């Protein structure tokens, strides 16, 4: 846990350095027509005329005081305000994508190991290769074309292609905000129409985000299970007359699950990092869509804020994965 501090400080150093190299720090307050005298005043007011170390000191000081700058791609709204508004939608999408990965990837990896070199095993390899190869934006567009445009064109039930909740549903059934998470809030307030509509809207983007890491989880689970299934204690369990189900799920899976948990935690971070592509294609109102606009407009403060929040979540999730190891596997517990 103490190592989180230098990791996060290193993240701020990298983002601050790259942001200063790529963009002019004064660009958030100036345009091409801003007089040089005004630009110089802005540089002095925000310490951009100071050495790099001094600038970084003021940047950290502002971070700890809640001043993350202004997002000029969002009409100069404070960055923290934008994050608090868009954060729930991104986390909700990443959570559903991770659930899909776990619900499909783990069982498929287990079955693939048990049915080694069978048709199902070959199919899982193809799935893993596809998940690692398909670009996220291309997969999103194809899913929209098939499950929205094509089905709608033929008069069949279809899935929404954009947004988080249909505008008419939101108007006719206003949602009371409790946590900021639409699906959770609709359940807490028993707003069933919004709940159903939000579930249908999240299906396509969640599958799209989850598919990229699904194959990797399947392959890692398969490899770990194959290694464990060759161990002597598994052979002994079978010799004792235990059912194959008990051997696989009670004895083998517990010892093979740790690498899969690592990949799941890492994949959660990858989903957040890939959010700008998915959220832009599906018009999902999250941090990713905001970050995409910020990148296009060279919105320095917004880019730094998005990277910092993503990095913090990534580090915290990996810490939770390490803690989860000790819960699942007694051999790694500290005594």
C-alpha positions as CSV (number, residue, x, y, z in Angstrom):
1,X,0.0,0.0,0.0
2,X,2.9,2.4,0.7
3,X,4.2,1.7,-2.8
4,X,1.0,3.3,-4.2
5,X,2.4,6.7,-3.2
6,X,5.5,6.7,-5.4
7,X,3.6,5.0,-8.2
8,X,0.9,7.8,-8.2
9,X,3.6,10.5,-7.9
10,X,5.4,9.0,-10.9
11,X,2.2,9.1,-12.8
12,X,1.7,12.8,-12.1
13,X,5.3,13.5,-13.1
14,X,4.9,11.7,-16.5
15,X,1.5,13.3,-17.3
16,X,2.7,16.7,-16.3
17,X,5.9,16.4,-18.3
18,X,4.2,15.1,-21.5
19,X,1.5,17.7,-21.3
20,X,4.0,20.5,-21.1
21,X,5.8,19.0,-24.1
22,X,2.8,18.4,-26.3
23,X,0.7,21.6,-25.6
24,X,1.3,25.1,-24.5
25,X,0.2,25.4,-20.9
26,X,-1.4,28.7,-21.6
27,X,-3.6,27.4,-24.4
28,X,-6.6,26.9,-21.9
29,X,-6.8,30.6,-21.4
30,X,-5.6,32.0,-24.8
31,X,-6.2,32.0,-28.5
32,X,-4.1,32.9,-31.5
33,X,-5.4,36.5,-31.2
34,X,-4.5,36.9,-27.6
35,X,-2.0,39.8,-27.2
36,X,1.5,38.8,-26.1
37,X,1.2,41.0,-23.0
38,X,-1.9,39.1,-21.9
39,X,-0.2,35.7,-22.5
40,X,2.7,36.8,-20.4
41,X,0.4,37.9,-17.6
42,X,-1.2,34.4,-17.7
43,X,2.2,32.7,-17.6
44,X,3.1,34.7,-14.6
45,X,-0.2,34.2,-12.8
46,X,-0.1,30.4,-13.2
47,X,3.7,30.1,-12.7
48,X,4.4,28.9,-16.2
49,X,7.4,31.3,-16.3
50,X,9.0,29.4,-13.4
51,X,11.4,26.4,-13.7
52,X,9.9,23.0,-14.3
53,X,10.3,21.8,-10.7
54,X,8.5,24.9,-9.4
55,X,5.7,24.4,-11.9
56,X,5.3,20.8,-10.8
57,X,5.2,21.8,-7.2
58,X,2.3,24.2,-7.8
59,X,0.6,21.6,-9.9
60,X,0.7,19.1,-7.0
61,X,-0.5,21.8,-4.6
62,X,-3.5,22.6,-6.8
63,X,-4.3,18.8,-7.1
64,X,-4.4,18.4,-3.3
65,X,-6.5,21.5,-3.0
66,X,-9.1,20.3,-5.5
67,X,-8.1,22.6,-8.3
68,X,-7.5,20.4,-11.4
69,X,-8.0,23.2,-13.8
70,X,-10.7,24.1,-16.3
71,X,-11.9,22.0,-19.2
72,X,-12.2,24.4,-22.1
73,X,-13.6,21.6,-24.2
74,X,-16.6,21.6,-21.8
75,X,-17.2,25.4,-21.7
76,X,-14.5,26.0,-19.0
77,X,-16.3,23.7,-16.5
78,X,-13.9,22.7,-13.7
79,X,-12.2,19.3,-14.4
80,X,-13.3,17.8,-11.1
81,X,-16.9,18.8,-11.9
82,X,-16.7,17.0,-15.3
83,X,-15.1,13.9,-13.7
84,X,-17.8,13.7,-11.0
85,X,-20.5,14.0,-13.7
86,X,-19.0,11.5,-16.2
87,X,-17.3,9.0,-13.8
88,X,-20.3,6.9,-12.8
89,X,-21.2,6.1,-16.5
90,X,-17.7,4.9,-17.3
91,X,-17.4,2.8,-14.1
92,X,-20.8,1.3,-14.8
93,X,-19.8,0.3,-18.3
94,X,-16.5,-1.1,-17.2
95,X,-18.2,-3.1,-14.4
96,X,-20.7,-4.7,-16.8
97,X,-17.9,-5.4,-19.3
98,X,-15.8,-7.1,-16.5
99,X,-18.9,-9.2,-15.4
100,X,-19.2,-10.4,-19.0
101,X,-15.6,-11.3,-19.1
102,X,-15.8,-13.3,-15.9
103,X,-19.1,-14.9,-16.7
104,X,-18.0,-16.1,-20.1
105,X,-14.2,-16.2,-20.0
106,X,-13.7,-18.3,-16.8
107,X,-16.2,-21.1,-17.6
108,X,-14.9,-21.2,-21.2
109,X,-11.3,-21.5,-20.1
110,X,-12.2,-24.3,-17.6
111,X,-14.2,-26.3,-20.2
112,X,-11.4,-25.7,-22.8
113,X,-8.8,-27.2,-20.5
114,X,-11.0,-30.2,-19.6
115,X,-11.8,-30.7,-23.3
116,X,-8.3,-30.2,-24.5
117,X,-7.8,-30.4,-28.3
118,X,-11.5,-30.9,-28.8
119,X,-13.8,-28.7,-30.9
120,X,-14.6,-26.5,-28.0
121,X,-10.9,-26.0,-27.2
122,X,-10.2,-24.9,-30.8
123,X,-13.2,-22.6,-30.7
124,X,-11.9,-20.9,-27.6
125,X,-8.5,-20.3,-29.3
126,X,-10.3,-18.6,-32.2
127,X,-12.2,-16.5,-29.7
128,X,-9.0,-15.5,-27.9
129,X,-7.4,-14.6,-31.2
130,X,-10.4,-12.6,-32.3
131,X,-10.6,-10.7,-29.1
132,X,-7.0,-9.7,-29.2
133,X,-7.1,-8.8,-33.0
134,X,-10.3,-6.9,-33.6
135,X,-9.9,-3.1,-33.1
136,X,-12.4,-1.8,-30.6
137,X,-13.9,0.9,-32.8
138,X,-14.4,-1.5,-35.7
139,X,-16.1,-4.1,-33.4
140,X,-18.3,-1.3,-32.0
141,X,-19.4,-0.2,-35.5
142,X,-20.0,-3.8,-36.6
143,X,-22.2,-4.5,-33.6
144,X,-24.2,-1.3,-34.3
145,X,-24.7,-2.4,-37.9
146,X,-25.8,-5.9,-37.0
147,X,-27.8,-5.5,-33.8
148,X,-29.3,-2.1,-34.4
149,X,-29.4,-1.2,-38.1
150,X,-29.9,-4.6,-39.7
151,X,-32.4,-5.9,-37.1
152,X,-34.4,-2.6,-37.2
153,X,-34.4,-2.6,-41.0
154,X,-36.0,-6.1,-41.0
155,X,-38.6,-5.2,-38.3
156,X,-37.0,-7.4,-35.6
157,X,-36.3,-6.5,-32.0
158,X,-33.1,-4.5,-31.9
159,X,-30.7,-3.1,-29.3
160,X,-30.1,0.7,-28.9
161,X,-27.0,2.0,-30.7
162,X,-26.2,5.1,-28.7
163,X,-26.7,6.8,-25.3
164,X,-27.3,5.6,-21.8
165,X,-31.1,6.1,-21.6
166,X,-33.6,7.0,-24.2
167,X,-34.6,10.6,-24.0
168,X,-38.3,9.9,-24.1
169,X,-38.0,7.4,-21.2
170,X,-35.9,9.9,-19.2
171,X,-38.6,12.6,-19.7
172,X,-41.6,10.4,-19.0
173,X,-39.9,8.7,-16.0
174,X,-37.6,11.2,-14.3
175,X,-34.8,9.4,-12.4
176,X,-33.9,10.6,-8.9
177,X,-30.1,10.7,-8.5
178,X,-28.8,8.8,-5.5
179,X,-25.4,7.5,-6.4
180,X,-25.0,8.8,-9.9
181,X,-25.1,5.2,-11.4
182,X,-28.2,5.1,-13.6
183,X,-28.9,1.4,-13.3
184,X,-28.3,1.3,-9.5
185,X,-30.3,4.5,-9.0
186,X,-33.2,3.1,-11.0
187,X,-33.3,0.0,-8.8
188,X,-33.0,2.0,-5.5
189,X,-35.8,4.3,-6.6
190,X,-37.8,1.4,-8.2
191,X,-37.9,3.2,-11.5
192,X,-38.4,0.1,-13.6
193,X,-38.9,1.7,-17.1
194,X,-35.5,3.5,-16.7
195,X,-33.9,0.3,-15.4
196,X,-35.0,-1.8,-18.3
197,X,-34.1,0.9,-20.8
198,X,-30.6,1.4,-19.3
199,X,-30.0,-2.3,-19.4
200,X,-30.7,-2.5,-23.1
201,X,-28.5,0.5,-23.8
202,X,-25.5,-1.0,-21.9
203,X,-25.5,-4.4,-23.6
204,X,-23.7,-3.5,-26.8
205,X,-20.9,-1.2,-25.4
206,X,-20.4,-3.7,-22.5
207,X,-20.0,-6.6,-24.9
208,X,-17.7,-4.6,-27.1
209,X,-15.5,-3.6,-24.2
210,X,-15.6,-7.0,-22.6
211,X,-14.8,-8.9,-25.8
212,X,-11.3,-7.4,-26.0
213,X,-10.1,-9.1,-22.8
214,X,-12.4,-12.1,-22.9
215,X,-10.1,-14.2,-25.0
216,X,-7.1,-13.4,-22.8
217,X,-9.0,-14.5,-19.7
218,X,-10.1,-17.7,-21.5
219,X,-6.5,-18.5,-22.5
220,X,-4.9,-17.8,-19.2
221,X,-7.5,-19.8,-17.3
222,X,-7.0,-22.7,-19.8
223,X,-3.2,-22.7,-19.4
224,X,-3.5,-22.6,-15.6
225,X,-6.0,-25.3,-15.4
226,X,-4.0,-27.6,-17.7
227,X,-0.9,-27.1,-15.5
228,X,-2.9,-27.9,-12.3
229,X,-4.8,-30.9,-13.8
230,X,-1.4,-32.6,-14.3
231,X,-0.5,-32.3,-10.6
232,X,-0.3,-35.4,-8.5
233,X,-3.0,-34.4,-6.0
234,X,-5.5,-34.1,-8.9
235,X,-4.5,-37.7,-10.0
236,X,-5.0,-38.8,-6.4
237,X,-8.4,-37.1,-6.2
238,X,-9.5,-39.0,-9.3
239,X,-8.1,-42.3,-7.9
240,X,-10.1,-41.8,-4.7
241,X,-13.3,-41.9,-6.9
242,X,-14.3,-38.3,-6.8
243,X,-16.5,-37.0,-9.6
244,X,-14.9,-35.1,-12.4
245,X,-16.9,-32.0,-11.4
246,X,-15.5,-32.2,-7.9
247,X,-12.0,-32.7,-9.1
248,X,-12.1,-29.7,-11.5
249,X,-14.0,-27.2,-9.4
250,X,-13.1,-28.1,-5.9
251,X,-9.5,-29.1,-6.2
252,X,-8.1,-27.8,-9.5
253,X,-9.8,-24.4,-9.9
254,X,-8.9,-23.0,-6.5
255,X,-5.2,-23.5,-7.3
256,X,-5.5,-22.2,-10.9
257,X,-7.6,-19.1,-10.4
258,X,-4.9,-16.6,-9.3
259,X,-3.4,-15.9,-12.8
260,X,-7.0,-15.3,-14.0
261,X,-7.7,-12.8,-11.2
262,X,-4.6,-10.9,-12.2
263,X,-5.7,-10.7,-15.8
264,X,-9.2,-9.6,-14.7
265,X,-7.8,-6.8,-12.7
266,X,-5.5,-5.7,-15.5
267,X,-8.3,-6.0,-18.0
268,X,-10.4,-3.6,-15.9
269,X,-7.7,-1.0,-16.4
270,X,-7.5,-1.7,-20.1
271,X,-11.3,-1.2,-20.4
272,X,-10.9,2.3,-18.8
273,X,-8.0,3.1,-21.0
274,X,-10.0,2.1,-24.1
275,X,-13.1,3.9,-23.0
276,X,-12.6,6.9,-25.3
277,X,-13.0,4.7,-28.4
278,X,-16.1,2.7,-27.2
279,X,-17.8,5.6,-25.6
280,X,-17.4,7.9,-28.6
281,X,-18.8,5.3,-31.0
282,X,-21.8,4.5,-28.7
283,X,-22.2,8.2,-27.6
284,X,-21.9,6.9,-24.0
285,X,-21.8,9.9,-21.6
286,X,-18.7,8.9,-19.7
287,X,-15.2,10.0,-19.1
288,X,-14.0,8.3,-22.2
289,X,-16.1,10.4,-24.5
290,X,-15.1,13.5,-22.6
291,X,-11.4,12.5,-23.0
292,X,-11.8,12.0,-26.7
293,X,-13.1,15.5,-27.1
294,X,-10.3,16.8,-24.9
295,X,-7.6,15.1,-27.0
296,X,-9.0,16.5,-30.2
297,X,-9.1,20.0,-28.8
298,X,-5.8,19.6,-26.9
299,X,-7.5,20.3,-23.6
300,X,-4.5,19.9,-21.4
301,X,-6.2,20.0,-18.0
302,X,-8.9,17.5,-19.1
303,X,-6.4,15.1,-20.5
304,X,-4.3,15.2,-17.4
305,X,-7.3,14.7,-15.2
306,X,-8.6,11.7,-17.2
307,X,-5.1,10.0,-17.1
308,X,-4.8,10.7,-13.4
309,X,-8.2,9.3,-12.5
310,X,-7.6,6.2,-14.8
311,X,-4.2,5.6,-13.2
312,X,-5.6,5.8,-9.7
313,X,-8.4,3.4,-10.5
314,X,-5.9,1.0,-12.2
315,X,-3.6,1.0,-9.2
316,X,-6.3,0.6,-6.7
317,X,-7.9,-2.3,-8.6
318,X,-4.5,-4.1,-8.7
319,X,-4.1,-3.5,-5.0
320,X,-7.5,-5.2,-4.4
321,X,-6.4,-8.1,-6.6
322,X,-3.3,-8.5,-4.4
323,X,-5.6,-8.5,-1.3
324,X,-7.9,-11.0,-3.0
325,X,-5.1,-13.4,-3.4
326,X,-4.8,-13.9,0.3
327,X,-8.5,-14.5,0.5
328,X,-8.5,-17.2,-2.2
329,X,-5.1,-18.8,-1.6
330,X,-4.0,-19.3,2.0
331,X,-0.4,-19.9,0.8
332,X,0.2,-16.2,0.1
333,X,-1.2,-14.8,3.4
334,X,1.1,-12.9,5.6
335,X,1.5,-14.3,9.1
